[in-house]
């Protein structure tokens, strides 16, 4: 994958599931300029573990997320239970025993005081762990970045010990994964985290969009199977390419979030609202901030980072809302869950900027539900259907600051409605968790490897 492997929780949850199934997993991605060493997030394990006897390799080929990177790579090592069967590996084996390694214990707890994203994995994986390979890239962005990333990934996968499976995350890593899967006769699973060719960043760039569409058309139609994060995206791929795509949603591990008294003491407002996720175009964050002008005695947490963070902060200063709109930055998932659980309402107000957002089922909605926080979401098909199906919140009506503020005030003051949502949230949280969702991944992997 091109994402920073330290912060992609979906990839880590999937890797944890495969490790528990007895596979030896390696994640392959890239190291961003601001990436933390993996051991800063987990208890440090041996940097030179003996490979488990008979374990099968799987390569999880994660692609580039942020087009900015320096030049080299580091291996993160994770041993697997010695009794593990010989089957799957979602990345390649380390290149050089002397190479520098980041160690990751998938089951390890995250330091609640950490200031950046950490990784949660469903259930304990002890004593199994996974390997991580992160490339540093010379080119920062644009066609040369993607071309050289895939070229480097291709040769990395081509000359490593043959794994039993490759998993390519998103379209920007699929070319290298597909070519190696054909040359080495290795099953390939495509994990589409979004409808890549319809992301807002491509909608207004027709030439770039057509280039990615051609790549998608050449490869996806030749795949055996894929997975997507929502039913709508899976259905589009099935209809467009005649390939079996299954939905594996971005649901979190079930948990009872801890409470951090210092957060409550630092922000004593009567009501707290939260947005968590990328601070990028089209997320509706500007609307949330504007609405805060009409909701006194309410605090808004805008958690995360992204392209428009500085613009949003300038907006908050201009509107004189610095005492009521807080930007905590990136927060480790366990600590974020504790913050979320102390809030009264969670926002997911994506704009209708193309099919990717229209079909989106953001993981933040599942995070709110797991924290037992009601949801106010956009009137977009997937997210609106889920919120209404489980009765865990409301769909946003008119998208104006005054109308949104009025809807939020009504929600916060309606005790009867909130008590009803509380019961529904508890039921939904027990159902919408990774412990249930991961079973679909296990079944699909067995099918692709001829076990089912």
N, C-alpha and C positions, 0 to 999 in steps of 0.2 A: 504494500500500500504506500501511497505518497504521504499519508497523514503522519504526524508525529506519533510514533508508537507508544510513547509514554502516556498520552492523553486519550487515546481512542478506546473508550470503554466497551464498545460492541465487540471489537476485535479481541480484547482481553477476556471478555465473557465467553466468546466462542472458543478461544484457545484453552481456557480453563475447563470447559466442557469436554473438549477432545482429550486433554490430559487425563481427566477422570475416566475417560473411556479406554485409556491405555495407550494412547498415541503419544509420540514424541513430536513436539510442535516447535517450529522455528518461525518467527515473525521477521519479515524483511521490509524495511521502510527507509526513511531518511532522517538524518539528524539536522534539525533546524538550528539557526544561530542561537536561539534562546532555550534550546532543549536542556532539561535537567538530565544528569546521569541517572540511569534507571535505578541504581542502588540508593539514590536519595529518596526514593519513594517506598522502598521495601527493605526488610531485613536483608543484609548482605549475605549471600551464600557463596560457596566455593567458586572461585573463578576458573577452576580447571577440573570440573567434575568428570569422573569416568563415565563414558556413555553406557546407558543401560543395555543389558544384553537383550537382543531380540526386538527392541522397540522399533516401530515403523515410523518413518519421517513424514511430516506434512509441512508444506511451505505455505504460509499465509503471506501472500505477496501484496503488501499494502503500498499504495501509490503516494505521490507527492501531494501535500496539502497546501502548504504555503510556498509559493515559488521563491524562496530565498534560502540559500544554503552555502556553506563552505565546502572543503574538499577532502573527504576520506570516509572511513567507516569504522564502527566499533561493534564487536560481537557481544551479545548478552547471553549468558549461558543459563540453562535451566535443566537440571537433571530430572528424569522421570522415574517413577517407582520401578525398582529393579524387576518386579514381577510383571511389568507391563507387556502386553502382547505386541508382536511385530506387525505394525500396520501403517498408521497414518502420520505424515509429517507435513505441516503447513508452512514450510520454508525449508531452506537448505541447511546442511550441516556446516559448522564453522570452517572457515577457510584455513586457518592457521592456528595451531595450538598456542603459538606465542603471541597471537593478536590480543589487543586489549579487549577486555570484556566487561560489559555491564551485567550484573547479576540480578535476577528477578525471582523472588519467591511469590508465586501467584497468589498464595493464600495469605500472605503477610499483611498485617494491618498498616494503615497509612497514618503517619504522624498527624494528629489533629491540628498541630500548629503550622503545618506546611502551608506555603503561600501559592502553590500552583496545583494544577490538576493531577490527581492520582488515579489509580485504577482499582476498581472493585471487580472481583470475580466471584461468581456464584459458588458458594460452598467452599469448604476447605479442599485444597488440591495437594496438601502435604502427603507424601514427600515429593510429588511431581512438580516439575517446573518447566518453563519453555525457554528457548533460545531467542535472542533478538539480534538482528543485524541491521545497523543503521548506516546508510551512505551519507557522506557529505558531498554535495555537488558543486562543481565549479560555476555552472550557469544558474542564475537566480530565478528566472521566469521565462515565459514565452516558448516558442517552438523548439529552440535548442535545448532548453531545460527538459522538456518532456521527451524529446528524442534521445538525449544522452542518458536520462534516467532509465528509460526502457532498454537502451543498449547495454548499459551497465547491469541492469537487472537480468537481461537475457543471458549474458555470459556468466553471471553469478550462478544462475539456476542451471545452466547447461553443463557446467563442469563440477557440480557438487554431487555427492552421493545421491543416487536416484531415490526420490521420495515416492510414497505411494499415492500422494495427492498434492495438487496445487490449488490454492484458493486465491483468486485475484479480486482485490477490493477496488471497485469502481473502474470506470472505463479507462482512466489514465494509466493503468498498469496492465490492462488486458492484453495488449499486443505482445509484450514479452512473455507473459504467462501462457498465452495461446500457442505461440511458436514453439516454446520449450515443451509444452504438453504434446504437441504433434511429433516433434523430433524424437522425444524420449518415450512416447506412448504412455503418458501419465494422465490419469483422469484430472479434469479441471472443473472447479466450481467457481462461478462468477457471483460475487456478493455485491449487489448494487445498493449502496447506501443512499442513493438519491436517483432521480431521473436526470442523469448527467447532462444530456443534450438540451435540457430545458431549464437549467439553472439560470437565475437572473443575470449572472455575469456573462452569459452567452446570448441571451435573448436579443440584445441590441448590437450584436457583432455577427452578422450573417455569414461572413466568410469563415470565421473561426468555428461557428456553429456547424456549418456544412462539412468542415473538415472532420470534426468529431462524429458527425452523423455517418460519414462514409466509413470511418474506422469501426463504428458500432455495427453498421450494416454488414461489413465484410466478416466480422468475427462472431457476433452474437448468434446469428442464424445457424452457425456451425457448432454451437455448444450443445452438450447433452442436458445440462440443467443450470439453473441459477436461482438465487434467492433475492428478495427485495424486502424493503422495510414496511410496505403497505400493500393492501390488496389491489389498489388502483394501479400502482406501478407494476406489480407482477402481472396484472391483466393486460396492460399495454404491451409488455414484452411478449406475452403469450400470443396475442393477436397479431403483433407486428412481425414476429420472427418464427412463430410456430414452435417455440422452445418451452419446455416445462419450467415455469418459474413458481416458486413457493414463497409464501410470506413468512418471514421470521422477524417479528417486531423488535424494536429497540427498547424492550422492557428491562427494568433494573432487577437486581437481586432483591428478594424480599428482606426487609429490615425493620427494626424499630429504632428510628432515628434518635440519637442522644440529644439532650438539651444542653445548650451552652449558656449558663447564666450570664456570662460577661456580655453576650450579644443582647440579651434582654435588658441588662442594666445600661448598656451603652446607648440603646435606642428605645427609650421608654414610651414611644408613641402609642396611642390607643389601638391603632390598627396598622398592620404592615402588609404591603403588597410586594410581589417578587416577579421579576423576569430573570430567567437564567438561560444561558446559551450564547451563541455567537452574536457579537454586536456588529451586524452587517446590514447591508441595504435590504429593505423590504420586510424587516421583522416587526414593524409597527411600534418600535421603541419611541420614536418621536411623538407619536400619538399618546402613548402612556405618559410621557413627560408633560406634554401640553395639558393633559387632563388633570394633572396634579395641581394646577393653578386653581381648580374649582373644588378640590377635596381637602379641606383643612384637617389638621390633626391626623394625617395619614403619612406614612413613610413608604417610599418605594426603593427596593433594592434592585439594582441593575447589575447582575452578576455575570462575569465573563469578560471577553476581550474580542476585538475585531477591528475591521477597517474603519468603522465610523465612531469609534470610542471618543476620540478627541473632539469630533464634531458634536457628539451628544453632550459631552462635558461643557463645551462652550455654550451650548443651548441652555443647559441648566443654570450656568452663571448669568446668562443674559436675562433669564426669566426669574432670577433671584430665588431659586429653589434649592440652593446648595445645602440647606439644613434639612431638606425633606426628600432629596433624591441622592442615594448613596451608591457609589461605584466601588464595590469591594475587590474588583479584579477577578482573577481565577481563584477558585477555592477547591481544595481536594474534595472528592465526592462525599466522603463520610462526613466531613465538616459541613459541606454544602447541604446535605440532607438534614443536619441538625438545624441549620439556619432556616431552610425551607419549612420545616415542621413548626416553626414559631410564627409563620406568616398566616395571614387570613385569606389570601387569594393569590392564585398564580396566573400570570398572563401568558397566552400564546396567540399573538395577534398578527400573524404573518399576512402580508398583503397578497392579493391575487396577481402576482407577477409571473405568469406563465404556468405551465403544467407541473413543474417540479413542486412549487409551493401549493398548487391546487390539490395535488395528490399526496401532500406531505402528511406524515403522522409523527410529529416531533417527539423525540425522547423526553423532552421537558414535561410534556403532559403526563407521561407515565411516572416521571419523577415526582411531580406534584401529587399524583394519586397515591404513590407509595408513601409519601410523607403525610397523607391524609389532609391535603390542602385542596379546597375546591378550585375549579378551573374556569377561567373566562377566556374563550377561544374565538378565533375567526369563524365566519360562516363559510368555511371551505369543507368540501365533502367528507374527507376522511376524519379530520379532527372533530368536526361538528357531530358526525354520526357516533363516534366513540363517546363523547361527553354526554350526548343525549341517551345513548343506549344504556350506559351505566348510571345515569342520573347523578353525575358528580360535579355539576356546575351549569354554566349557561353559555349560550352562543352570543357573541357581540352583535348588537343591533346596528344602529347608525354609527358610522366611523367618523365622528367629529369629537373634539375634546370635550365639549359640553355634554354631549349625549353619553359618551363613555363615562364621564365623571358621575352623571346621574345614575347610570346603571350600577357603577361600583358602590355609590352611596346606598342605593336600595339593597344591594346584596349584603353590605356590612351591617345594616340596621335590621334586616329581616331574620330574626333569631329562629323562627320556626323553619324557614327554608334551610338555614345553615345546619340546624340539627338533623334535618332529613338528609341533607348531603353527607353529613358525618357518618351516618349509618351506611349509606351507599358506598362511600369512600373505603370503608373498612372491608366491605365485601369485594369491591373491585381490586383493592390492593392484594388480596389473597389470590385472586385469579390472574391478574396482569403482572406476573413476576417471571424472572428468568428460569426459575426451577421448573415451571411448566413449559415455557416456550422452547427451552433447549431440547426437549424431546423430539421436536420436528427436525432439528439439526442432526441428532443422533440417527434417526431413521433415514434421512437423506444420505448421510455419509455411508451408512451400511449398504444402501441401494447402489450408490456409485461404485463402491468397492466390491460389489457382488456378494455381500453378506446377507442381504435381506431376501 
